[in-house]
Amino acid sequence: MMKVSVVIPVYNEEKLIKNCLDSLMNQTEKP
């Protein structure tokens, strides 16, 4: 499995972080 680093710049968006991380983990397109 390939390692990938992700930087997510956010400010006062705690409500959206879980959705964003879930989307990253569930993507199907290969790099």
Backbone as CSV, one residue per row, in Angstrom:
resi,resn,N_x,N_y,N_z,CA_x,CA_y,CA_z,C_x,C_y,C_z
1,MET,0.841,-1.177,0.000,0.000,0.000,0.000,0.887,1.242,0.000
2,MET,0.471,2.204,-0.772,1.215,3.445,-0.910,0.891,4.400,0.235
3,LYS,1.909,5.110,0.726,1.684,6.111,1.765,1.448,7.464,1.117
4,VAL,0.503,8.183,1.674,0.141,9.498,1.143,0.013,10.464,2.312
5,SER,0.523,11.665,2.137,0.343,12.719,3.140,-0.703,13.695,2.628
6,VAL,-1.553,14.135,3.542,-2.617,15.064,3.174,-2.579,16.243,4.140
7,VAL,-2.614,17.437,3.585,-2.684,18.650,4.403,-4.051,19.282,4.169
8,ILE,-4.765,19.504,5.248,-6.107,20.072,5.145,-6.138,21.377,5.944
9,PRO,-5.996,22.494,5.269,-6.048,23.766,5.997,-7.497,24.130,6.340
10,VAL,-7.766,24.251,7.626,-9.117,24.614,8.066,-9.039,25.654,9.174
11,TYR,-10.086,26.428,9.273,-10.198,27.414,10.345,-11.665,27.485,10.752
12,ASN,-11.943,27.096,11.978,-13.315,27.099,12.505,-14.274,26.257,11.665
13,GLU,-13.827,25.096,11.231,-14.685,24.207,10.434,-14.693,22.798,11.025
14,GLU,-14.819,22.715,12.336,-14.780,21.409,12.999,-15.858,20.469,12.483
15,LYS,-16.992,21.016,12.095,-18.117,20.187,11.648,-17.801,19.447,10.354
16,LEU,-16.903,19.978,9.547,-16.650,19.400,8.230,-15.438,18.469,8.185
17,ILE,-14.644,18.445,9.232,-13.410,17.653,9.201,-13.705,16.162,9.056
18,LYS,-14.669,15.644,9.816,-14.981,14.214,9.726,-15.424,13.841,8.314
19,ASN,-16.285,14.636,7.733,-16.755,14.374,6.373,-15.583,14.398,5.386
20,CYS,-14.699,15.347,5.551,-13.536,15.456,4.670,-12.640,14.221,4.792
21,LEU,-12.350,13.804,6.017,-11.498,12.632,6.218,-12.169,11.358,5.706
22,ASP,-13.460,11.236,5.912,-14.186,10.072,5.384,-14.092,10.025,3.859
23,SER,-14.221,11.169,3.230,-14.124,11.232,1.768,-12.743,10.809,1.287
24,LEU,-11.720,11.261,1.990,-10.354,10.881,1.614,-10.143,9.377,1.737
25,MET,-10.652,8.793,2.808,-10.446,7.365,3.038,-11.262,6.494,2.083
26,ASN,-12.366,7.015,1.577,-13.259,6.212,0.742,-13.077,6.421,-0.756
27,GLN,-12.120,7.217,-1.137,-11.958,7.445,-2.569,-11.482,6.173,-3.263
28,THR,-11.858,6.018,-4.514,-11.522,4.792,-5.239,-10.550,5.025,-6.388
29,GLU,-10.328,6.261,-6.758,-9.418,6.543,-7.870,-7.974,6.317,-7.438
30,LYS,-7.252,5.577,-8.231,-5.860,5.284,-7.903,-4.970,6.473,-8.249
31,PRO,-3.930,6.681,-7.431,-3.013,7.806,-7.715,-2.240,7.604,-8.995
